[in-house]
Amino acid sequence: MVSLYAALNATFQTGLTNPIDETLRRLDVDLSQYRKIDEVPYDFIRKRLSVVVSDSNQRQWMITKGAFANVVAVCSTVETCNGLTRIPDSLASL
């Protein structure tokens, strides 16, 4: 799933690109069932970029990348192979 989310974010973002985004766009991931709904572009205060996408079943995701501390600060859970897990307060306050 990580490669799917990374490819979706890199493909649908319209801001400045970097070599990592360019590499992610070349992954062998089928994105044909996804479309971009919206984007919150990167800025140097938030230090993160988000895209909202939907799939052919109309499910929607906001996929965010950026500085670790800035991303974790706005999250309460993380998705792992065991399902959703609450982010410990010690990480959320970095």
C-alpha atoms as one frame of an Amber mdcrd trajectory, in Angstrom:
protein
   0.000   0.000   0.000   2.846   2.411   0.708   3.997   2.329  -2.914   0.418
   2.983  -4.095  -0.001   5.979  -1.771   3.444   7.327  -2.670   2.760   6.972
  -6.405  -0.656   8.650  -6.066   0.807  11.611  -4.200   3.754  12.011  -6.582
   1.583  11.657  -9.679  -1.243  13.990  -8.697   0.721  16.769  -6.993   1.191
  19.837  -9.155   3.842  21.709  -7.160   7.582  21.514  -7.408   8.843  18.056
  -8.242  11.994  16.392  -7.038  13.933  13.260  -8.036  12.039  11.125  -5.524
   8.677  12.139  -7.056  10.018  11.433 -10.530  11.125   7.948  -9.439   7.771
   7.255  -7.753   5.938   8.183 -10.952   7.825   5.418 -12.747   6.719   2.670
 -10.328   4.725  -0.149 -11.890   1.505   0.851 -10.094  -1.858   0.986 -11.882
  -3.417   4.366 -11.102  -6.086   4.226 -13.809  -8.953   3.846 -11.309  -7.941
   6.968  -9.364  -8.628  10.639  -9.965  -7.526  13.769  -8.195 -10.179  15.624
  -6.202  -8.114  18.387  -4.608  -4.659  19.426  -3.450  -3.166  21.434  -0.617
   0.202  22.471  -2.067   3.476  22.406  -0.182   4.407  25.526   1.694   7.344
  26.318   3.931   5.202  26.926   7.027   3.186  23.675   6.969   6.138  21.742
   5.483   3.782  19.214   3.927   1.810  18.601   0.738  -1.507  16.764   0.461
  -3.579  15.416  -2.397  -7.138  14.095  -2.161  -7.950  11.249  -4.545 -10.915
   8.992  -5.129 -11.105   5.553  -6.660 -13.682   4.009  -8.964 -15.818   3.095
  -5.909 -15.896   6.781  -4.833 -13.753   6.109  -1.729 -11.575   9.093  -0.940
  -8.136   9.451   0.647  -6.016  12.402   1.646  -2.385  11.441   1.113   0.162
  13.706   2.776   3.934  13.866   2.611   6.385  16.243   4.196   8.577  16.842
   7.215   8.047  13.979   9.658   7.294  16.107  12.730   4.839  18.283  10.790
   2.955  15.287   9.386   2.813  13.381  12.677   1.620  16.523  14.487  -1.671
  16.430  12.546  -2.236  12.656  12.729  -3.843  10.571  15.451  -3.439   7.092
  13.923  -1.165   5.207  11.552  -2.179   2.331   9.284  -0.027  -0.791   9.687
  -0.347  -4.382   8.513  -2.297  -4.964  11.766  -4.809  -2.195  11.046  -5.054
   1.295  12.530  -2.837   2.047  15.500  -2.949   5.147  17.678   0.166   7.318
  17.448   1.730   7.613  20.903   1.618  11.104  22.438   5.417  11.020  22.700
   5.660  10.947  18.876   2.806  13.344  18.233   4.552  16.080  20.193   7.853
  16.005  18.275
